[in-house]
């Protein structure tokens, strides 16, 4: 069961991270920072480059960290917060 949960966490985390990378670079079929900025401007957001950079970072960083985070099931009984 733990192996299956790890695989799900890795898959979802990498998909979220890849989504963020597409916003700020040309890798994985993205339009680069300029393309991401233009997409946000078309959608009505102000500050296209800053918005694209913030969106890319806020997707990529958690996507990379989420698979490595401890799962709630790994806590021991009696530990704080359980």
MOPAC internal coordinates of N, CA, C and O (Angstrom, degrees):
PM7 1SCF
backbone

  N    0.0000 0     0.00 0     0.00 0    0    0    0
  C    1.4488 1     0.00 0     0.00 0    1    0    0
  C    1.5287 1   111.01 1     0.00 0    2    1    0
  O    1.2310 1   120.38 1   139.47 1    3    2    1
  N    1.3525 1   116.88 1   -40.53 1    3    2    1
  C    1.4536 1   120.23 1   179.89 1    5    3    2
  C    1.5235 1   111.34 1   -64.77 1    6    5    3
  O    1.2310 1   120.15 1   144.45 1    7    6    5
  N    1.3111 1   117.32 1   -35.55 1    7    6    5
  C    1.4623 1   120.79 1   179.13 1    9    7    6
  C    1.5217 1   110.34 1   -66.98 1   10    9    7
  O    1.2310 1   120.02 1   139.72 1   11   10    9
  N    1.3122 1   117.57 1   -40.28 1   11   10    9
  C    1.4628 1   121.44 1   178.67 1   13   11   10
  C    1.5268 1   110.41 1   -64.47 1   14   13   11
  O    1.2310 1   120.11 1   137.45 1   15   14   13
  N    1.3300 1   117.39 1   -42.55 1   15   14   13
  C    1.4629 1   120.33 1   178.11 1   17   15   14
  C    1.5275 1   111.24 1   -63.90 1   18   17   15
  O    1.2310 1   120.32 1   140.94 1   19   18   17
  N    1.3231 1   116.99 1   -39.06 1   19   18   17
  C    1.4568 1   120.49 1   177.68 1   21   19   18
  C    1.5259 1   110.61 1   -63.19 1   22   21   19
  O    1.2310 1   120.19 1   137.36 1   23   22   21
  N    1.3180 1   117.24 1   -42.64 1   23   22   21
  C    1.4592 1   120.27 1   179.03 1   25   23   22
  C    1.5237 1   112.01 1   -64.02 1   26   25   23
  O    1.2310 1   120.35 1   140.42 1   27   26   25
  N    1.3246 1   116.94 1   -39.58 1   27   26   25
  C    1.4654 1   120.58 1   177.10 1   29   27   26
  C    1.5244 1   110.08 1   -64.53 1   30   29   27
  O    1.2310 1   120.49 1   135.22 1   31   30   29
  N    1.3445 1   116.68 1   -44.78 1   31   30   29
  C    1.4636 1   120.38 1  -179.89 1   33   31   30
  C    1.5235 1   111.22 1   -63.43 1   34   33   31
  O    1.2310 1   119.81 1   138.82 1   35   34   33
  N    1.3245 1   117.98 1   -41.18 1   35   34   33
  C    1.4623 1   121.41 1   177.82 1   37   35   34
  C    1.5241 1   111.59 1   -63.98 1   38   37   35
  O    1.2310 1   120.58 1   135.33 1   39   38   37
  N    1.3083 1   116.51 1   -44.67 1   39   38   37
  C    1.4616 1   120.97 1  -178.68 1   41   39   38
  C    1.5212 1   111.38 1   -63.17 1   42   41   39
  O    1.2310 1   120.37 1   129.20 1   43   42   41
  N    1.3165 1   116.89 1   -50.80 1   43   42   41
  C    1.4672 1   120.76 1  -178.64 1   45   43   42
  C    1.5293 1   110.53 1   -65.87 1   46   45   43
  O    1.2310 1   120.24 1   137.40 1   47   46   45
  N    1.3188 1   117.15 1   -42.60 1   47   46   45
  C    1.4579 1   120.57 1   179.48 1   49   47   46
  C    1.5174 1   112.27 1   -60.93 1   50   49   47
  O    1.2310 1   120.23 1   136.13 1   51   50   49
  N    1.3253 1   117.17 1   -43.87 1   51   50   49
  C    1.4606 1   120.17 1   178.96 1   53   51   50
  C    1.5227 1   112.34 1   -68.19 1   54   53   51
  O    1.2310 1   120.05 1   145.29 1   55   54   53
  N    1.3177 1   117.51 1   -34.71 1   55   54   53
  C    1.4697 1   119.78 1   176.11 1   57   55   54
  C    1.5202 1   111.61 1   -65.47 1   58   57   55
  O    1.2310 1   120.07 1   137.52 1   59   58   57
  N    1.3236 1   117.46 1   -42.48 1   59   58   57
  C    1.4646 1   121.24 1   178.67 1   61   59   58
  C    1.5285 1   110.16 1   -65.67 1   62   61   59
  O    1.2310 1   120.27 1   136.74 1   63   62   61
  N    1.3330 1   117.08 1   -43.26 1   63   62   61
  C    1.4645 1   120.65 1   178.67 1   65   63   62
  C    1.5258 1   111.13 1   -63.10 1   66   65   63
  O    1.2310 1   120.09 1   138.26 1   67   66   65
  N    1.3213 1   117.44 1   -41.74 1   67   66   65
  C    1.4650 1   120.94 1   178.69 1   69   67   66
  C    1.5220 1   111.22 1   -63.54 1   70   69   67
  O    1.2310 1   120.22 1   143.10 1   71   70   69
  N    1.3082 1   117.19 1   -36.90 1   71   70   69
  C    1.4618 1   121.85 1   177.26 1   73   71   70
  C    1.5308 1   110.15 1   -61.43 1   74   73   71
  O    1.2310 1   120.13 1   139.41 1   75   74   73
  N    1.3247 1   117.35 1   -40.59 1   75   74   73
  C    1.4570 1   121.30 1   177.94 1   77   75   74
  C    1.5205 1   112.19 1   -69.48 1   78   77   75
  O    1.2310 1   120.18 1   141.11 1   79   78   77
  N    1.3239 1   117.26 1   -38.89 1   79   78   77
  C    1.4687 1   121.23 1   179.42 1   81   79   78
  C    1.5218 1   110.15 1   -63.14 1   82   81   79
  O    1.2310 1   119.90 1   143.94 1   83   82   81
  N    1.3241 1   117.79 1   -36.06 1   83   82   81
  C    1.4640 1   120.94 1   179.72 1   85   83   82
  C    1.5272 1   111.82 1   -62.00 1   86   85   83
  O    1.2310 1   119.86 1   150.80 1   87   86   85
  N    1.3175 1   117.88 1   -29.20 1   87   86   85
  C    1.4581 1   120.84 1  -177.42 1   89   87   86
  C    1.5204 1   112.92 1   -74.14 1   90   89   87
  O    1.2310 1   119.70 1   153.92 1   91   90   89
  N    1.3213 1   118.17 1   -26.08 1   91   90   89
  C    1.4622 1   120.38 1  -173.23 1   93   91   90
  C    1.5280 1   114.33 1  -117.73 1   94   93   91
  O    1.2310 1   119.12 1   176.31 1   95   94   93
  N    1.3123 1   119.29 1    -3.69 1   95   94   93
  C    1.4630 1   119.91 1   180.00 1   97   95   94
  C    1.5266 1   109.79 1  -143.54 1   98   97   95
  O    1.2310 1   121.65 1    -8.16 1   99   98   97
  N    1.3009 1   114.45 1   171.84 1   99   98   97
  C    1.4673 1   119.81 1   178.48 1  101   99   98
  C    1.5250 1   112.15 1   -89.82 1  102  101   99
  O    1.2310 1   120.59 1  -177.79 1  103  102  101
  N    1.3005 1   116.48 1     2.21 1  103  102  101
  C    1.4686 1   119.77 1   177.75 1  105  103  102
  C    1.5206 1   109.99 1   -74.67 1  106  105  103
  O    1.2310 1   121.11 1   -25.98 1  107  106  105
  N    1.2829 1   115.48 1   154.02 1  107  106  105
  C    1.4652 1   123.20 1   177.33 1  109  107  106
  C    1.5278 1   112.28 1    59.27 1  110  109  107
  O    1.2310 1   120.27 1  -150.23 1  111  110  109
  N    1.3274 1   117.09 1    29.77 1  111  110  109
  C    1.4579 1   120.74 1   175.76 1  113  111  110
  C    1.5118 1   114.97 1    82.92 1  114  113  111
  O    1.2310 1   119.69 1  -166.56 1  115  114  113
  N    1.3237 1   118.20 1    13.44 1  115  114  113
  C    1.4592 1   121.12 1   179.87 1  117  115  114
  C    1.5142 1   111.89 1   -80.45 1  118  117  115
  O    1.2310 1   120.90 1   -15.68 1  119  118  117
  N    1.3147 1   115.89 1   164.32 1  119  118  117
  C    1.4594 1   121.31 1  -179.50 1  121  119  118
  C    1.5102 1   113.75 1   -93.40 1  122  121  119
  O    1.2310 1   119.96 1  -171.11 1  123  122  121
  N    1.3118 1   117.68 1     8.89 1  123  122  121
  C    1.4529 1   120.69 1  -177.75 1  125  123  122
  C    1.5225 1   110.69 1    79.49 1  126  125  123
  O    1.2310 1   121.02 1    -0.73 1  127  126  125
  N    1.3123 1   115.66 1   179.27 1  127  126  125
  C    1.4634 1   120.38 1  -178.67 1  129  127  126
  C    1.5254 1   111.05 1   -64.09 1  130  129  127
  O    1.2310 1   120.37 1   140.60 1  131  130  129
  N    1.3312 1   116.89 1   -39.40 1  131  130  129
  C    1.4658 1   120.37 1   178.60 1  133  131  130
  C    1.5330 1   110.94 1   -65.22 1  134  133  131
  O    1.2310 1   120.46 1   139.27 1  135  134  133
  N    1.3285 1   116.72 1   -40.73 1  135  134  133
  C    1.4646 1   120.03 1   178.16 1  137  135  134
  C    1.5179 1   112.46 1   -66.70 1  138  137  135
  O    1.2310 1   120.82 1   140.05 1  139  138  137
  N    1.3398 1   116.04 1   -39.95 1  139  138  137
  C    1.4654 1   119.57 1   176.86 1  141  139  138
  C    1.5111 1   111.73 1   -65.38 1  142  141  139
  O    1.2310 1   120.78 1   140.30 1  143  142  141
  N    1.3513 1   116.11 1   -39.70 1  143  142  141
  C    1.4640 1   120.20 1   178.48 1  145  143  142
  C    1.5231 1   110.96 1   -63.77 1  146  145  143
  O    1.2310 1   120.75 1   136.54 1  147  146  145
  N    1.3274 1   116.16 1   -43.46 1  147  146  145
  C    1.4599 1   119.99 1   178.98 1  149  147  146
  C    1.5257 1   111.40 1   -63.82 1  150  149  147
  O    1.2310 1   120.21 1   141.86 1  151  150  149
  N    1.3121 1   117.21 1   -38.14 1  151  150  149
  C    1.4657 1   120.79 1   178.08 1  153  151  150
  C    1.5358 1   110.95 1   -62.74 1  154  153  151
  O    1.2310 1   120.68 1   137.04 1  155  154  153
  N    1.3196 1   116.30 1   -42.96 1  155  154  153
  C    1.4626 1   119.48 1   178.77 1  157  155  154
  C    1.5262 1   111.23 1   -67.77 1  158  157  155
  O    1.2310 1   119.76 1   141.79 1  159  158  157
  N    1.3240 1   118.07 1   -38.21 1  159  158  157
  C    1.4718 1   120.56 1   177.07 1  161  159  158
  C    1.5224 1   110.93 1   -62.38 1  162  161  159
  O    1.2310 1   120.66 1   137.69 1  163  162  161
  N    1.3407 1   116.34 1   -42.31 1  163  162  161
  C    1.4720 1   119.83 1   178.36 1  165  163  162
  C    1.5253 1   111.46 1   -62.68 1  166  165  163
  O    1.2310 1   120.81 1   147.76 1  167  166  165
  N    1.3242 1   116.06 1   -32.24 1  167  166  165
  C    1.4668 1   120.00 1  -179.84 1  169  167  166
  C    1.5198 1   112.41 1   -81.31 1  170  169  167
  O    1.2310 1   120.06 1   178.23 1  171  170  169
  N    1.3412 1   117.49 1    -1.77 1  171  170  169
  C    1.4541 1   120.60 1   175.18 1  173  171  170
  C    1.5201 1   115.36 1    98.40 1  174  173  171
  O    1.2310 1   119.97 1  -173.02 1  175  174  173
  N    1.3247 1   117.65 1     6.98 1  175  174  173
  C    1.4636 1   120.19 1   178.69 1  177  175  174
  C    1.5237 1   109.44 1   -84.71 1  178  177  175
  O    1.2310 1   120.50 1   -34.33 1  179  178  177
  N    1.3356 1   116.66 1   145.67 1  179  178  177
  C    1.4605 1   120.87 1   175.56 1  181  179  178
  C    1.5229 1   109.31 1   -91.54 1  182  181  179
  O    1.2310 1   120.50 1   -19.46 1  183  182  181
  N    1.3277 1   116.64 1   160.54 1  183  182  181
  C    1.4626 1   120.54 1   177.82 1  185  183  182
  C    1.5092 1   111.66 1    64.87 1  186  185  183
  O    1.2310 1   120.34 1  -121.89 1  187  186  185
  N    1.3086 1   116.96 1    58.11 1  187  186  185
  C    1.4559 1   121.95 1  -172.07 1  189  187  186
  C    1.5104 1   115.65 1   -52.08 1  190  189  187
  O    1.2310 1   119.48 1   129.94 1  191  190  189
  N    1.3527 1   118.61 1   -50.06 1  191  190  189
  C    1.4592 1   120.57 1  -176.58 1  193  191  190
  C    1.5218 1   110.53 1   -66.99 1  194  193  191
  O    1.2310 1   120.54 1   134.76 1  195  194  193
  N    1.3223 1   116.58 1   -45.24 1  195  194  193
  C    1.4665 1   120.29 1   179.51 1  197  195  194
  C    1.5307 1   110.90 1   -63.71 1  198  197  195
  O    1.2310 1   120.60 1   139.60 1  199  198  197
  N    1.3198 1   116.46 1   -40.40 1  199  198  197
  C    1.4644 1   120.39 1   179.07 1  201  199  198
  C    1.5269 1   111.37 1   -65.79 1  202  201  199
  O    1.2310 1   120.32 1   137.70 1  203  202  201
  N    1.3327 1   116.99 1   -42.30 1  203  202  201
  C    1.4635 1   120.54 1   178.95 1  205  203  202
  C    1.5241 1   110.70 1   -65.19 1  206  205  203
  O    1.2310 1   120.40 1   139.02 1  207  206  205
  N    1.3373 1   116.84 1   -40.98 1  207  206  205
  C    1.4570 1   120.63 1   178.91 1  209  207  206
  C    1.5326 1   110.90 1   -65.00 1  210  209  207
  O    1.2310 1   120.50 1   137.03 1  211  210  209
  N    1.3308 1   116.65 1   -42.97 1  211  210  209
  C    1.4654 1   120.51 1   178.32 1  213  211  210
  C    1.5273 1   111.08 1   -64.55 1  214  213  211
  O    1.2310 1   120.34 1   138.60 1  215  214  213
  N    1.3296 1   116.96 1   -41.40 1  215  214  213
  C    1.4658 1   120.50 1   179.82 1  217  215  214
  C    1.5224 1   111.24 1   -66.42 1  218  217  215
  O    1.2310 1   120.59 1   137.28 1  219  218  217
  N    1.3208 1   116.49 1   -42.72 1  219  218  217
  C    1.4608 1   119.76 1   179.29 1  221  219  218
  C    1.5125 1   112.36 1   -63.91 1  222  221  219
  O    1.2310 1   120.68 1   136.84 1  223  222  221
  N    1.3367 1   116.31 1   -43.16 1  223  222  221
  C    1.4593 1   120.67 1   179.64 1  225  223  222
  C    1.5218 1   111.45 1   -67.78 1  226  225  223
  O    1.2310 1   120.77 1   137.54 1  227  226  225
  N    1.3365 1   116.14 1   -42.46 1  227  226  225
  C    1.4669 1   118.91 1  -177.27 1  229  227  226
  C    1.5246 1   112.56 1   -72.27 1  230  229  227
  O    1.2310 1   119.81 1   167.03 1  231  230  229
  N    1.3166 1   117.96 1   -12.97 1  231  230  229
  C    1.4662 1   120.94 1   172.73 1  233  231  230
  C    1.5257 1   111.28 1   -94.55 1  234  233  231
  O    1.2310 1   120.39 1   136.98 1  235  234  233
  N    1.3136 1   116.86 1   -43.02 1  235  234  233
  C    1.4654 1   121.03 1  -174.32 1  237  235  234
  C    1.5214 1   113.11 1   -69.24 1  238  237  235
  O    1.2310 1   120.42 1   132.77 1  239  238  237
  N    1.3295 1   116.79 1   -47.23 1  239  238  237
  C    1.4697 1   119.69 1  -175.88 1  241  239  238
  C    1.5349 1   112.55 1   -61.98 1  242  241  239
  O    1.2310 1   119.11 1   127.70 1  243  242  241
  N    1.3268 1   119.31 1   -52.30 1  243  242  241
  C    1.4748 1   118.00 1   178.44 1  245  243  242
  C    1.5227 1   112.77 1   -65.56 1  246  245  243
  O    1.2310 1   120.42 1   147.03 1  247  246  245
  N    1.3250 1   116.81 1   -32.97 1  247  246  245
  C    1.4660 1   119.62 1   178.57 1  249  247  246
  C    1.5155 1   112.11 1   -62.49 1  250  249  247
  O    1.2310 1   120.76 1   144.32 1  251  250  249
  N    1.3319 1   116.15 1   -35.68 1  251  250  249
  C    1.4704 1   120.23 1   178.54 1  253  251  250
  C    1.5259 1   111.86 1   -78.03 1  254  253  251
  O    1.2310 1   120.21 1   146.91 1  255  254  253
  N    1.3201 1   117.20 1   -33.09 1  255  254  253
  C    1.4708 1   121.01 1  -176.19 1  257  255  254
  C    1.5275 1   113.25 1   -84.83 1  258  257  255
  O    1.2310 1   119.96 1   151.76 1  259  258  257
  N    1.3108 1   117.68 1   -28.24 1  259  258  257
  C    1.4559 1   120.66 1  -173.41 1  261  259  258
  C    1.5284 1   113.80 1   -59.13 1  262  261  259
  O    1.2310 1   119.08 1   136.19 1  263  262  261
  N    1.3361 1   119.35 1   -43.81 1  263  262  261
  C    1.4744 1   117.63 1   179.59 1  265  263  262
  C    1.5270 1   113.23 1   -63.46 1  266  265  263
  O    1.2310 1   119.95 1   152.84 1  267  266  265
  N    1.3201 1   117.70 1   -27.16 1  267  266  265
  C    1.4652 1   121.00 1  -177.51 1  269  267  266
  C    1.5285 1   112.97 1   -85.77 1  270  269  267
  O    1.2310 1   120.08 1   165.88 1  271  270  269
  N    1.3120 1   117.45 1   -14.12 1  271  270  269
  C    1.4678 1   120.77 1  -178.25 1  273  271  270
  C    1.5249 1   110.36 1   -68.59 1  274  273  271
  O    1.2310 1   120.35 1   -36.19 1  275  274  273
  N    1.3125 1   116.94 1   143.81 1  275  274  273
  C    1.4690 1   118.78 1   179.02 1  277  275  274
  C    1.5236 1   111.10 1   -67.16 1  278  277  275
  O    1.2310 1   120.81 1   -39.96 1  279  278  277
  N    1.2986 1   116.05 1   140.04 1  279  278  277
  C    1.4575 1   119.37 1   178.79 1  281  279  278
  C    1.5234 1   109.63 1   -81.95 1  282  281  279
  O    1.2310 1   120.27 1   -25.23 1  283  282  281
  N    1.3197 1   117.09 1   154.77 1  283  282  281
  C    1.4657 1   119.44 1   178.90 1  285  283  282
  C    1.5261 1   113.07 1   -59.70 1  286  285  283
  O    1.2310 1   120.28 1   154.47 1  287  286  285
  N    1.3243 1   117.07 1   -25.53 1  287  286  285
  C    1.4662 1   120.31 1  -178.86 1  289  287  286
  C    1.5193 1   112.02 1   -72.38 1  290  289  287
  O    1.2310 1   120.00 1   161.78 1  291  290  289
  N    1.3473 1   117.61 1   -18.22 1  291  290  289
  C    1.4542 1   119.65 1  -176.67 1  293  291  290
  C    1.5198 1   112.86 1   -83.64 1  294  293  291
  O    1.2310 1   119.96 1   174.16 1  295  294  293
  N    1.3421 1   117.69 1    -5.84 1  295  294  293
  C    1.4603 1   119.89 1   178.25 1  297  295  294
  C    1.5205 1   110.62 1   -71.23 1  298  297  295
  O    1.2310 1   121.22 1   -31.89 1  299  298  297
  N    1.3042 1   115.28 1   148.11 1  299  298  297
  C    1.4575 1   119.64 1   176.35 1  301  299  298
  C    1.5158 1   109.94 1   -88.21 1  302  301  299
  O    1.2310 1   120.67 1   -26.96 1  303  302  301
  N    1.2933 1   116.33 1   153.04 1  303  302  301
  C    1.4638 1   119.69 1   177.44 1  305  303  302
  C    1.5213 1   108.39 1   -65.63 1  306  305  303
  O    1.2310 1   121.53 1   -39.40 1  307  306  305
  N    1.3288 1   114.68 1   140.60 1  307  306  305
  C    1.4501 1   119.98 1   177.87 1  309  307  306
  C    1.5113 1   113.46 1    89.11 1  310  309  307
  O    1.2310 1   119.77 1   175.27 1  311  310  309
  N    1.3274 1   118.05 1    -4.73 1  311  310  309
  C    1.4468 1   119.23 1   177.58 1  313  311  310
  C    1.5235 1   109.33 1   -79.53 1  314  313  311
  O    1.2310 1   119.83 1   -24.38 1  315  314  313
  N    1.3218 1   117.93 1   155.62 1  315  314  313
  C    1.4660 1   120.22 1  -179.33 1  317  315  314
  C    1.5177 1   111.15 1   -58.60 1  318  317  315
  O    1.2310 1   120.57 1   -42.96 1  319  318  317
  N    1.2946 1   116.53 1   137.04 1  319  318  317
  C    1.4545 1   122.04 1   178.28 1  321  319  318
  C    1.5056 1   115.11 1    87.78 1  322  321  319
  O    1.2310 1   119.70 1  -179.09 1  323  322  321
  N    1.3287 1   118.18 1     0.91 1  323  322  321
  C    1.4724 1   117.85 1  -179.57 1  325  323  322
  C    1.5055 1   110.79 1  -102.08 1  326  325  323
  O    1.2310 1   120.10 1   180.00 1  327  326  325

